Amino acid sequence: MSQNEAYFNTNKKLWNAKVQHHVKSDFYNMEGFLRGETSLRKIELALLPDLNGKKLLHPQCHFGQDTLSLERLGANCTGVDFSETAIQKAKAIRDQLGMKSDFIACNVYDMDKHVQDIFDYIFCSYGVITWLPDLNRWAHQLSKRLKHGGELIFVEFHPLLYMFDWDTGELTYEYFNQGKPESEVESGTYADNDADIALKEYFWMHSQSELIQALIDNGFIINEFKEYDYSPYKIFDQCKFRAEQEYVYKPGKISLPHVFSIRAQKA
Ligand SMILES: C[S@@+](CC[C@H](N)C(=O)[O-])C[C@H]1O[C@@H](n2cnc3c(N)ncnc32)[C@H](O)[C@@H]1O
C-alpha cells in the first residue's frame, strides 16, 4: 500500500463515521431538505448556469444533498465520494425522494476507472481539496470527465482560513503545500460538536497558485475567480453571524478572505 493510500484509508474511516451524525445534524437540516429546501448556498447559486437537461458530475458529494439539490435545478447528476457509507445514504435519500441521480463510491483520483460519462459541468464545493495531496492529479481527473467547452464550478474555503487552528483561532498551519500532510485527531465534527467521534485525519494545504496552475496545466481556462469576506457556514466557534448565510472571523479589525470561487472552462 502506498503512503497516500494509507492516508486515504484513515480519512475514509473518519468520513464513514461522520455520516450518521451529519444526517441527524441541524447543520444539514434533513427535514428541510426532504421538504424541498435546497442545500446550496447563495454563493454557488449565483454562479450556477441554467442546468436544465445538463449532465453534471459532483465529486466529493458526501451524502448527496447538494447533488440532489442540483438535480432539483434540472441537472442529470452523478455524485462521487470515497465514503461507502455516504454513498449508501445518498442512494437511500434519492430513493426516498423518487429522484434519479447516480451515486458512485470511489476515490476522486480513480474516477477514470469508475465513471465513463463525459459531463457538461463539474461542481465541487466547501472542504474538498484539503483532503487531496496532489492537485495536478485531481485537475487531470476533472479534465478527463469534462467535454470541451464544459465548465468546472468550484467553491472552496480560502487557504488563508485553513492556516488557522479552528479550535484556538491561532495562525498554525503553513500556507504552501509541504508535500506531506498535516494531521489532527478530530473530536466531534464541523456539523455536530458532540458527535462521539475521535479519529485521526490527514489534510493538505494548497496555495492559490498551486490550484490555479494545476487547472491551467490540465487544459482549463480560468473564466472567473472571486474571493468572499464571509463563509456561508459557521465553520468554527469564533465566527460571528453578520447576515443570512454570512459568518465572519475577524481577529482584531482585519477582514479576511473566507471562501473563493472559480469558474474554469475546459479548452
Ligand atoms: C466536506 S465534504 C464535502 C462537502 C460538501 N459540500 C457537503 O457538505 O456535503 C468532503 C467529502 O470529501 C470526501 N472525500 C475526501 N477525500 C476523498 C477522496 N480522496 N476521494 C473521494 N472523496 C473524498 C469525504 O468522504 C466527504 O464526503
The ligand as a Tripos MOL2 file, in Angstrom:
@<TRIPOS>MOLECULE
LIG
   27    29     1     0     0
SMALL
NO_CHARGES

@<TRIPOS>ATOM
      1 C1        -16.5690   18.4010    3.4600 C.3       1 LIG1
      2 S1        -17.2330   17.1140    2.4890 S.3       1 LIG1
      3 C2        -17.8280   17.8440    1.0310 C.3       1 LIG1
      4 C3        -18.6760   18.9380    1.3520 C.3       1 LIG1
      5 C4        -19.9940   19.0350    0.7070 C.3       1 LIG1
      6 N1        -20.0850   20.3990    0.2740 N.3       1 LIG1
      7 C5        -21.0660   18.7760    1.7300 C.2       1 LIG1
      8 O1        -21.1200   19.4610    2.7650 O.co2     1 LIG1
      9 O2        -21.8820   17.8770    1.5460 O.co2     1 LIG1
     10 C6        -15.8040   16.3060    1.8690 C.3       1 LIG1
     11 C7        -16.1340   14.9550    1.2080 C.3       1 LIG1
     12 O3        -14.9570   14.5250    0.5060 O.3       1 LIG1
     13 C8        -14.9100   13.1220    0.5960 C.3       1 LIG1
     14 N2        -13.5280   12.7340    0.2880 N.ar      1 LIG1
     15 C9        -12.3970   13.0290    0.9790 C.ar      1 LIG1
     16 N3        -11.3050   12.5630    0.3470 N.ar      1 LIG1
     17 C10       -11.7600   11.9440   -0.7890 C.ar      1 LIG1
     18 C11       -11.1280   11.2700   -1.8580 C.ar      1 LIG1
     19 N4         -9.8060   11.1230   -1.8980 N.pl3     1 LIG1
     20 N5        -11.8990   10.7640   -2.8800 N.ar      1 LIG1
     21 C12       -13.2470   10.8990   -2.8240 C.ar      1 LIG1
     22 N6        -13.9080   11.5180   -1.8360 N.ar      1 LIG1
     23 C13       -13.1800   12.0400   -0.8220 C.ar      1 LIG1
     24 C14       -15.3950   12.7960    2.0010 C.3       1 LIG1
     25 O4        -15.8550   11.4790    2.1170 O.3       1 LIG1
     26 C15       -16.5040   13.8460    2.1720 C.3       1 LIG1
     27 O5        -17.7520   13.3050    1.8730 O.3       1 LIG1
@<TRIPOS>BOND
     1     1     2 1
     2     2     3 1
     3     2    10 1
     4     3     4 1
     5     4     5 1
     6     5     6 1
     7     5     7 1
     8     7     8 2
     9     7     9 1
    10    10    11 1
    11    11    12 1
    12    11    26 1
    13    12    13 1
    14    13    14 1
    15    13    24 1
    16    14    15 ar
    17    14    23 ar
    18    15    16 ar
    19    16    17 ar
    20    17    18 ar
    21    17    23 ar
    22    18    19 1
    23    18    20 ar
    24    20    21 ar
    25    21    22 ar
    26    22    23 ar
    27    24    25 1
    28    24    26 1
    29    26    27 1
@<TRIPOS>SUBSTRUCTURE
     1 LIG1         1 GROUP 0 **** ****
